Amino acid sequence: RQHEGPRRVKRAWVIPPISVSENHKRIPHLLVQIKSDKQQPGGVIYSIKGPGVDEEPLGIFSIDKFTGKVFLNAMLDREENDRFRLKAFALDLGGVTLEDPTDLEIIVVDQNDNRPLFRQDVFTGRVVEGAETGTCVMTADATDADDPDTDNAALRYSILEQGTAGMFSINATTGEICTARPGLDRETVGVYNLTVQAADMSGDGLTTTATAVIYLEDINDNPPEFTKEEFSMEVEEQAAGVDVGKVFVHDKDLAGSPNWLAKFTILEGDPEGAFAIRTDPYTNDGVLSVAKPLDHEVRDRFELTVSVQNEQPLEPAAPASPRALATVRVRVRDVNEAPVFRENPRRISVLEGVPPGTPVTTYTASDPDTRQLQTLTYALLYDPADWLQLDPHAGTVRTKRELLHPSAFLQGGWYIALVLAHDDAEPPLSATGTLSIEILEVNDHAPLLQPPAGVVCGRPGRGGSLLLGATDDDRPPHGAPFHFQLSPQHPQLTRNWSITRFNGEGRLERGVLHGGAGGAPLTPWPSPSAVTHAVLAVLAELPEGPYSLPLLLRDSGTPPQERQQLLNLSVCHCGRDGTCEDAAPPTSRTSSTRWGRGPGRPLQPAPPNPSRADGTPLSPQGLEAADSDPSVPPYDTALIYDYEGSGSVASPLSSIVSSLTDEDQDYDYLSEWGPRFRRLADLYG
């Protein structure tokens, strides 16, 4: 309470609290007079100390040292100092303390000199659209620097402006803002700007304002809708992966949110899955594309039923859309298409050796453009062996020459050719077909004895055996295994000779067969699965001389081919070790020829080999004379070792003997063997 005049304290050196209003403008202002009764007036010196006097803030209070009057010298601000506690002193003129120091408390009385202040200028809050009444959004609160125990700081809140009236309310005491009524719709009003006020003195004093911004959060209360019921598009046939067109939609919900993002589905009209539809993430429209190539000749138009919905489920209370379905009509434009070989590659089989001009196959393509009048023509694009010829209009493939094994152009028995088909459109289109021709093996070759000659010792069990081999130009299964036998036309051969299978049953052991001239042991071979060799053995001791043994060779083809062939043998005199005496030095796997008389004839002694004592070479004239003289055995001629003949590689021959006569046999071919066999040709020619 503010006092209008000083209050005099008598006798008691006790000073009650003094109240003074802040903002007092009459300066200096007498607050109180203190007085000590321990001395006559004029005999006491008064003083005060403390904040506002000799402590910060300085100079606010002062005292008349003779009268004891305390003065206010400056305006007070309660918000800075709401009270001052001073000490008062009384001394005599000699400086002796008359009274104990006493407390002097000055209370600053508050005035409503401060407006309320909101904690921030703009308050921001969020609430979902469609929120129920009473849903609180935020609190817009303020402070007041005045004395909180007085009405000067008693605040009251109100909404001055909010655009759409009545949607929000504010608690007058707390400043909490809540929804006041239903019907918040983000699509109608997405943001509310409220002007809120705070007033002290319980609403009748000083005021201040702030802004409250309330954002409505979106919910999926609006389904997407097509902008129209029908859409028309067109696309070229055979175009896959291209976009056909767009179907347009709009959605009132927040753009870019799952409540807005559309999802499209093709419900009807596309059982083959020829189309696909996706969402453009920027425009939210549907993009129709071709998933599989379209064929105008098969189907030239489509009528699709497309639906649209959101990625986020629609709110149960949201209304259904009348435009959730749309019809999309797609027309397929016709374009020129390349011919097509329906069978690619075409695989056929042809017997080898068929004559030129033989039809192989008719390899044609089809034109998908059935509604366009086009003509297809054909040509050979790749025919490396130049074996084929092609009818350019009918597509008939014929042989140009014989197709035979073996050939460098065959791969595993297959011949590959490429056929080109092109139409007459503008521009023309073409297709390539692969023609794979299997050249079937025909059993058109009989086995051939290789080699056709050999040397054997004339004693059974002592080098009297020979390994027979054969070759066949046919490929499996028309070749081995081979069948070897003595000619059935000469049953008497079985008295002196026998033929047994060699490979296919076991191994040829070392030492069983010997070279006729040297007796060198033969290296054993592993037995192959098919018989390609046989062993000719001597059963009775035979005289020396040349022999021709007729054999029958048969292959395993269908039908089998067989050949009668002479085996020319030279039977030599055997030593105890089973080798031919007076023969060439032993050589591994050696075949040699020894000359003598035919069967039943006395053996002619062989003259000594002509030679020169001085070691000089024989003259060419002497060699020619010796070769031309039928009475001179060809000891001065070169001998043939390891002759394996033409065709497939055959194993070596070892010697065995035969006692077959040469009656009714044709030996004219011996004259073709050259000078080395001229003596033999003369004996049997």
Secondary structure, DSSP 8 states (H G I E B T S, - for coil): -B-SS--B--S------EEEETT--SSSEEEEE---SSS-TTSEEEEEESBTTTBSSTTSEEE-TTT-EEEE-S---TTT-SEEEEEEEEEETTS-B-S--EEEEEEEE--S----EES-SEEEEEEETT--TT-EEEE--EE--S-TTSGGG--EEEEEE-SSTTSEEE-TTT-EEEE-SS---TTT--EEEEEEEEESGGGTS-EEEEEEEEEEE--S-S--EESSSEEEEEEETT--S-EEEEE-EE--S-TTSTTT-EEEEEEES-TT--EEEEE-TTT--EEEEESS---TTT-SEEEEEEEEEESS---TTS---TTSEEEEEEEEE------B-SSSSEEEEEETT--TT-EEEE---B-S-TTS----EEEEEE-TT--EEE-TTT-EEEESS---SS-TT-BTTEEEEEEEEE--SSS--EEEEEEEEEEE-------EESSSEEEEESSTTTT-EEEEEEE-SS-TTSS-S-EEEE-TT-GGGGGTEEEEE-TTT----TTSSB-TTT--B-------SS--EEEEEE-S---SEEEEEEEEEE-SSSS--EEEEEEEEEEE-B-TTSSBTT-----TT---------TTS-----------TT-----HHHHHHHHH-TTS--TTS----S---SSS--------------TT---GGGGGG-GGGHHHHHHH-
